Amino acid sequence: MTEDTQTLAGRTAFVTGGLRSISVAIARKFAAQGASVAITYNASPDRAAEVVAAIVGLGMAISRYGQPGEIASVVAYLAGPEAALITRAEIVANGGMTA
C-alpha cells in the first residue's frame, strides 16, 4: 500500500452498529486506511464473524469478543479515585446495545 492509503496507521477506530451496511462499510474503509478496527454487535455472531474476517483480511481487525467483566471494570474504574478528574463526560459501556 502507498503512504496515502495508510492515513490512519497507528490509530484505532471503534465502530458501533458494526453489522449494519453503513457501519460495515465504515469499518472496512478505516481498516483499509490502516486503522485497527473494533466493531460492536448484540446479535448475529455469525454475521459478526464474517465482518471481522473481512477486516482481518485487510490485516487490521481487533478480533476478540468483549466480556461482561469488562463492563464491570469500567464501572469500577469510574467509581474509584482514579476517575476523580473525569467530569461532564459520557462513557457508554453497554456492549453496543444502543448502537
Order of alpha helices (4+ residues) and beta strands (2+ residues): beta-alpha-beta-alpha-alpha
